[in-house]
Amino acid sequence: MHHVQRTEGAPGAPLFLTFHGTGGDEHQFHRFATELMPQAHVTSPRGEVNENGSNRYFRRTGEGVYDMADLAQRTDAMATFIAAEAERTGATEVIGLGYSNGANILASVALSHPDKVDSLVLMHPLIPWQPAAQPGLNGRRILITAGERDPICPKPQTEALVDYLKAQGADVTIFWHSGGHEIRADEIEAVREFLKAH
């Protein structure tokens, strides 16, 4: 990763990774993460795909249409990056938070490398394919937040993701707000509560 923001945490503290949405960067959620978990090691990588000037973590060919080969390659690269960060910090616990495109790369890592992240916060994710069974997700704590009228991440696809994760044995919490793709204050509070219960 060429652009990464890091805040070093206390010895033995968890590693907290944040992943921005399309058009965001490594600063979008970094300070938020340090406020949520002041002791944690916080690492925020910038997506390396440029889509008409906007940063993303993988390519797409249209709204909600992913370049699956590129996604697979960048998912493996991100899993390697996460493992290296965990080794660098000495963290034995890894937490990930992603919004929109950032939630999608984080979810993709969890689907193919479930041992890399222990707890996940997926804000407005969109997984427009049917994932294969993944027993490694059993017991993983996952919070999904979403808007009931999100035009980018339709409610039925969010519900399908929740059902899939529960079927794998994941401990899933879902939070809905009444709006669309935007992040709302009560959603932030749900994230705070999820991590506090951590």
C-alpha contacts under 8 A as a table, 3 or more apart, distances in Angstrom:
res1	aa1	res2	aa2	distance
1	M	4	V	6.63
1	M	45	P	6.53
1	M	46	R	7.25
1	M	48	E	7.39
1	M	81	F	7.64
2	H	46	R	7.61
2	H	48	E	7.72
3	H	26	E	7.24
3	H	45	P	6.04
3	H	46	R	5.47
4	V	26	E	6.22
4	V	43	T	6.90
4	V	44	S	5.51
4	V	45	P	4.28
4	V	46	R	6.07
5	Q	26	E	6.01
5	Q	27	H	7.13
5	Q	30	H	7.44
5	Q	43	T	5.85
5	Q	44	S	5.13
5	Q	45	P	6.48
6	R	41	H	7.47
6	R	42	V	5.60
6	R	43	T	4.58
6	R	44	S	6.43
7	T	34	T	7.73
7	T	41	H	5.79
7	T	42	V	5.07
7	T	43	T	6.62
8	E	40	A	7.29
8	E	41	H	4.76
8	E	42	V	6.57
8	E	89	T	7.92
9	G	13	A	6.34
9	G	38	P	7.55
9	G	39	Q	5.10
9	G	40	A	4.57
9	G	41	H	4.04
9	G	42	V	7.17
10	A	13	A	5.36
10	A	39	Q	5.39
10	A	40	A	6.42
10	A	41	H	7.15
11	P	90	G	7.70
12	G	90	G	6.65
12	G	91	A	5.80
12	G	92	T	7.39
13	A	39	Q	6.19
13	A	40	A	5.11
13	A	41	H	6.65
13	A	91	A	6.07
13	A	93	E	7.81
14	P	39	Q	7.94
14	P	40	A	5.17
14	P	41	H	6.24
14	P	91	A	5.18
14	P	92	T	6.58
14	P	93	E	4.91
14	P	94	V	5.72
14	P	95	I	7.18
15	L	40	A	5.80
15	L	41	H	4.72
15	L	42	V	5.96
15	L	43	T	7.42
15	L	85	E	7.86
15	L	86	A	6.53
15	L	89	T	7.29
15	L	91	A	5.66
15	L	92	T	7.91
15	L	93	E	6.30
15	L	94	V	4.79
15	L	95	I	6.14
16	F	33	A	7.18
16	F	40	A	6.29
16	F	41	H	5.91
16	F	42	V	4.73
16	F	43	T	6.30
16	F	94	V	6.00
16	F	95	I	4.75
16	F	96	G	5.79
16	F	97	L	7.67
17	L	42	V	5.76
17	L	43	T	4.86
17	L	44	S	5.64
17	L	94	V	7.61
17	L	95	I	6.18
17	L	96	G	4.72
17	L	97	L	6.21
18	T	26	E	7.81
18	T	29	F	6.14
18	T	30	H	6.49
18	T	33	A	7.37
18	T	42	V	7.64
18	T	43	T	6.53
18	T	44	S	4.89
18	T	45	P	7.29
18	T	96	G	5.91
18	T	97	L	4.83
18	T	98	G	5.65
18	T	102	G	7.80
19	F	26	E	7.26
19	F	29	F	7.39
19	F	44	S	6.24
19	F	45	P	6.67
19	F	46	R	7.39
19	F	96	G	7.82
19	F	97	L	6.22
19	F	98	G	4.42
19	F	99	Y	6.54
19	F	101	N	7.95
19	F	102	G	4.37
19	F	103	A	6.85
19	F	106	L	7.51
20	H	23	G	7.94
20	H	24	G	5.33
20	H	25	D	5.78
20	H	26	E	6.58
20	H	28	Q	5.94
20	H	29	F	6.78
20	H	46	R	7.31
20	H	47	G	7.85
20	H	98	G	6.07
20	H	99	Y	5.77
20	H	100	S	7.53
20	H	101	N	7.00
20	H	102	G	4.91
20	H	103	A	7.99
21	G	24	G	5.32
21	G	25	D	7.73
21	G	56	R	7.19
21	G	98	G	7.37
21	G	99	Y	5.15
21	G	100	S	5.00
21	G	101	N	4.85
21	G	102	G	5.13
21	G	103	A	7.72
22	T	54	S	6.16
22	T	55	N	5.70
22	T	56	R	5.18
22	T	100	S	7.12
22	T	101	N	5.68
22	T	102	G	7.59
23	G	53	G	7.60
23	G	54	S	4.13
23	G	55	N	4.85
23	G	56	R	6.83
24	G	27	H	7.77
24	G	28	Q	6.03
24	G	54	S	7.29
24	G	55	N	6.25
25	D	28	Q	5.67
25	D	45	P	7.79
25	D	46	R	5.25
25	D	47	G	7.31
25	D	55	N	6.71
26	E	29	F	7.23
26	E	30	H	6.75
26	E	44	S	5.05
26	E	45	P	5.35
26	E	46	R	4.79
27	H	30	H	5.21
27	H	31	R	7.19
27	H	44	S	7.28
28	Q	31	R	7.75
29	F	32	F	5.10
29	F	33	A	6.15
29	F	44	S	7.76
30	H	33	A	5.23
30	H	34	T	6.48
30	H	42	V	7.04
30	H	43	T	7.43
30	H	44	S	6.13
31	R	34	T	5.06
31	R	35	E	6.25
32	F	35	E	5.16
32	F	36	L	6.18
33	A	36	L	4.97
33	A	37	M	6.09
33	A	38	P	7.79
33	A	42	V	6.86
34	T	37	M	5.30
34	T	38	P	4.92
34	T	39	Q	7.69
34	T	40	A	7.08
34	T	42	V	6.62
35	E	38	P	5.45
36	L	192	R	6.62
36	L	195	L	7.62
37	M	40	A	5.53
41	H	89	T	7.07
43	T	85	E	7.85
46	R	55	N	7.22
46	R	56	R	7.80
46	R	57	Y	7.62
47	G	55	N	5.51
47	G	56	R	4.68
47	G	57	Y	4.10
47	G	58	F	7.45
48	E	55	N	6.57
48	E	56	R	6.34
48	E	57	Y	5.90
48	E	58	F	7.62
49	V	54	S	8.00
49	V	55	N	5.74
49	V	56	R	4.95
49	V	57	Y	5.74
49	V	58	F	5.85
49	V	59	R	6.53
50	N	53	G	5.59
50	N	54	S	5.43
50	N	55	N	4.99
50	N	56	R	6.23
51	E	54	S	4.97
51	E	55	N	6.41
51	E	56	R	6.92
51	E	59	R	7.72
56	R	59	R	7.27
56	R	101	N	6.64
56	R	102	G	7.80
57	Y	74	R	7.32
57	Y	101	N	6.81
57	Y	102	G	6.90
57	Y	105	I	6.54
58	F	66	Y	7.99
58	F	67	D	7.58
58	F	70	D	6.24
58	F	71	L	5.42
58	F	74	R	6.49
58	F	105	I	7.66
59	R	66	Y	6.43
59	R	67	D	5.52
59	R	70	D	6.28
59	R	71	L	6.93
60	R	63	E	7.38
60	R	64	G	7.52
60	R	65	V	5.65
60	R	66	Y	4.14
60	R	67	D	4.86
61	T	65	V	5.60
61	T	66	Y	6.03
61	T	67	D	6.30
62	G	65	V	4.96
62	G	66	Y	7.23
63	E	152	I	7.68
64	G	126	L	7.48
64	G	128	P	6.89
64	G	152	I	7.36
65	V	128	P	7.64
66	Y	71	L	7.30
67	D	70	D	5.43
67	D	71	L	6.13
68	M	71	L	4.86
68	M	72	A	6.08
69	A	72	A	5.21
69	A	73	Q	6.35
70	D	73	Q	5.17
70	D	74	R	6.10
71	L	74	R	5.22
71	L	75	T	5.83
71	L	105	I	7.82
72	A	75	T	5.09
72	A	76	D	6.33
73	Q	76	D	5.38
73	Q	77	A	6.39
74	R	77	A	4.90
74	R	78	M	6.01
75	T	78	M	5.09
75	T	79	A	6.16
75	T	105	I	6.49
75	T	108	S	6.29
75	T	109	V	5.50
76	D	79	A	5.09
76	D	80	T	6.30
76	D	109	V	7.26
77	A	80	T	5.13
77	A	81	F	6.23
78	M	81	F	4.88
78	M	82	I	6.09
78	M	109	V	7.22
79	A	82	I	5.11
79	A	83	A	6.21
79	A	109	V	6.07
79	A	113	H	6.74
79	A	116	K	6.63
80	T	83	A	5.17
80	T	84	A	6.24
81	F	84	A	5.10
81	F	85	E	6.24
82	I	85	E	5.09
82	I	86	A	6.20
82	I	116	K	6.83
83	A	86	A	5.13
83	A	87	E	6.24
83	A	116	K	6.49
84	A	87	E	5.08
84	A	88	R	6.01
85	E	88	R	4.93
85	E	89	T	6.11
86	A	89	T	5.36
86	A	90	G	5.74
86	A	91	A	5.22
86	A	92	T	7.12
86	A	94	V	7.26
87	E	90	G	5.04
87	E	91	A	6.85
88	R	91	A	8.00
91	A	94	V	6.98
93	E	117	V	7.60
93	E	118	D	6.39
94	V	116	K	7.22
94	V	117	V	5.01
94	V	118	D	5.38
94	V	119	S	6.78
95	I	117	V	5.84
95	I	118	D	5.88
95	I	119	S	4.82
95	I	120	L	5.85
95	I	121	V	7.99
96	G	106	L	7.02
96	G	117	V	6.55
96	G	119	S	6.39
96	G	120	L	4.84
96	G	121	V	6.12
97	L	102	G	7.88
97	L	103	A	6.95
97	L	106	L	7.59
97	L	120	L	5.90
97	L	121	V	4.51
97	L	122	L	6.11
97	L	123	M	7.64
98	G	101	N	7.52
98	G	102	G	4.38
98	G	103	A	3.90
98	G	104	N	7.49
98	G	105	I	7.99
98	G	106	L	6.44
98	G	121	V	6.33
98	G	122	L	5.41
98	G	123	M	6.02
99	Y	102	G	4.85
99	Y	103	A	4.62
99	Y	104	N	7.77
99	Y	122	L	6.28
99	Y	123	M	4.54
99	Y	124	H	6.06
99	Y	125	P	6.94
100	S	103	A	5.04
100	S	104	N	6.31
100	S	122	L	7.89
100	S	123	M	6.16
100	S	124	H	5.10
100	S	125	P	5.20
100	S	126	L	7.22
101	N	104	N	4.97
101	N	105	I	6.46
101	N	125	P	7.19
102	G	105	I	5.38
102	G	106	L	6.23
103	A	106	L	5.08
103	A	107	A	5.96
103	A	121	V	7.64
103	A	122	L	4.85
103	A	123	M	5.97
103	A	124	H	6.96
103	A	125	P	5.15
103	A	126	L	7.92
104	N	107	A	5.06
104	N	108	S	6.03
104	N	122	L	7.76
104	N	125	P	5.43
104	N	126	L	6.19
104	N	127	I	6.72
105	I	108	S	4.96
105	I	109	V	6.21
106	L	109	V	5.17
106	L	110	A	6.35
106	L	120	L	7.87
106	L	122	L	7.62
107	A	110	A	4.99
107	A	111	L	6.15
107	A	122	L	7.28
107	A	125	P	7.82
108	S	111	L	5.05
108	S	112	S	6.39
109	V	112	S	5.42
109	V	113	H	5.32
109	V	114	P	6.82
109	V	116	K	7.68
110	A	113	H	5.19
110	A	114	P	4.28
110	A	115	D	7.50
110	A	116	K	7.15
110	A	117	V	6.76
110	A	137	L	7.39
111	L	114	P	5.93
111	L	131	P	7.35
111	L	134	Q	6.50
111	L	137	L	7.60
112	S	134	Q	7.63
113	H	116	K	5.89
114	P	117	V	6.40
114	P	118	D	7.89
114	P	134	Q	7.90
114	P	136	G	5.40
114	P	137	L	5.74
115	D	118	D	7.05
115	D	136	G	6.84
117	V	120	L	7.00
118	D	140	R	5.77
118	D	141	R	6.83
119	S	140	R	5.96
119	S	141	R	4.74
119	S	142	I	5.74
120	L	140	R	7.90
120	L	141	R	6.37
120	L	142	I	4.71
120	L	143	L	6.23
121	V	142	I	5.91
121	V	143	L	4.79
121	V	144	I	6.08
121	V	145	T	7.83
121	V	191	V	7.22
122	L	125	P	5.88
122	L	142	I	7.39
122	L	143	L	6.08
122	L	144	I	4.80
122	L	145	T	6.41
123	M	144	I	5.75
123	M	145	T	4.75
123	M	146	A	6.23
124	H	144	I	7.16
124	H	145	T	5.80
124	H	146	A	4.74
124	H	147	G	7.23
124	H	153	C	6.46
124	H	158	T	7.98
124	H	181	H	6.76
125	P	144	I	7.66
125	P	146	A	7.72
125	P	153	C	6.71
125	P	158	T	7.15
126	L	152	I	7.91
126	L	153	C	5.42
126	L	157	Q	7.00
126	L	158	T	6.78
127	I	130	Q	7.78
127	I	157	Q	7.30
127	I	158	T	7.94
127	I	161	L	7.04
128	P	157	Q	7.11
133	A	168	Q	6.85
134	Q	137	L	5.96
134	Q	168	Q	6.21
135	P	138	N	5.69
135	P	168	Q	5.74
135	P	169	G	7.49
136	G	168	Q	7.90
137	L	140	R	5.43
137	L	165	L	7.45
137	L	168	Q	5.92
137	L	169	G	6.45
137	L	170	A	5.52
138	N	168	Q	5.67
138	N	169	G	4.16
138	N	170	A	4.76
138	N	171	D	7.72
139	G	169	G	5.89
139	G	170	A	4.78
139	G	171	D	5.73
140	R	169	G	7.79
140	R	170	A	4.88
140	R	171	D	5.79
141	R	170	A	6.24
141	R	171	D	4.78
141	R	172	V	6.10
142	I	170	A	7.02
142	I	171	D	6.08
142	I	172	V	4.82
142	I	173	T	6.23
143	L	172	V	5.85
143	L	173	T	4.73
143	L	174	I	5.83
143	L	175	F	7.57
143	L	191	V	7.54
143	L	194	F	7.11
144	I	162	V	7.78
144	I	172	V	7.46
144	I	173	T	6.26
144	I	174	I	4.85
144	I	175	F	6.23
145	T	174	I	5.87
145	T	175	F	4.65
145	T	176	W	5.83
145	T	177	H	7.87
145	T	187	E	6.73
146	A	150	D	7.41
146	A	153	C	7.98
146	A	155	K	7.91
146	A	158	T	7.58
146	A	174	I	7.93
146	A	175	F	6.39
146	A	176	W	5.03
146	A	177	H	6.40
146	A	180	G	7.77
146	A	181	H	7.36
147	G	150	D	5.01
147	G	155	K	7.56
147	G	176	W	5.54
147	G	177	H	4.95
147	G	178	S	5.74
147	G	179	G	4.96
147	G	180	G	4.62
147	G	181	H	5.97
147	G	182	E	7.62
148	E	154	P	7.80
148	E	155	K	5.93
148	E	176	W	6.24
148	E	177	H	6.17
148	E	178	S	5.24
148	E	179	G	5.91
148	E	180	G	6.42
149	R	154	P	7.20
149	R	155	K	7.15
149	R	178	S	6.71
149	R	179	G	5.41
149	R	180	G	4.68
149	R	181	H	7.78
150	D	153	C	5.42
150	D	154	P	5.71
150	D	155	K	7.07
150	D	179	G	6.65
150	D	180	G	3.64
150	D	181	H	4.86
151	P	154	P	5.84
151	P	180	G	6.50
151	P	181	H	7.00
152	I	181	H	6.73
153	C	157	Q	6.93
153	C	158	T	6.86
153	C	181	H	7.41
154	P	157	Q	5.61
154	P	158	T	6.56
155	K	158	T	5.09
155	K	159	E	6.15
156	P	159	E	5.05
156	P	160	A	6.11
157	Q	160	A	4.93
157	Q	161	L	6.26
158	T	161	L	5.14
158	T	162	V	6.33
159	E	162	V	5.02
159	E	163	D	6.16
160	A	163	D	5.07
160	A	164	Y	6.10
161	L	164	Y	5.04
161	L	165	L	6.16
162	V	165	L	5.23
162	V	166	K	6.17
162	V	172	V	7.06
162	V	174	I	7.64
163	D	166	K	5.19
163	D	167	A	6.11
164	Y	167	A	5.07
164	Y	168	Q	6.48
165	L	168	Q	5.14
165	L	169	G	6.69
165	L	170	A	5.54
165	L	172	V	7.10
166	K	169	G	5.12
166	K	170	A	5.13
166	K	171	D	6.74
166	K	172	V	6.37
167	A	170	A	7.36
175	F	187	E	7.12
175	F	190	A	7.02
176	W	187	E	7.75
177	H	184	R	7.55
177	H	186	D	7.61
177	H	187	E	6.98
179	G	182	E	7.22
183	I	187	E	6.54
183	I	188	I	7.40
184	R	187	E	5.19
184	R	188	I	6.48
185	A	188	I	5.10
185	A	189	E	6.36
186	D	189	E	4.91
186	D	190	A	6.25
187	E	190	A	4.98
187	E	191	V	6.42
188	I	191	V	5.09
188	I	192	R	6.25
189	E	192	R	4.90
189	E	193	E	6.15
190	A	193	E	5.11
190	A	194	F	6.12
191	V	194	F	5.10
191	V	195	L	6.27
192	R	195	L	5.34
192	R	196	K	6.02
193	E	196	K	4.94
193	E	197	A	6.17
194	F	197	A	5.37
194	F	198	H	6.48
195	L	198	H	4.82
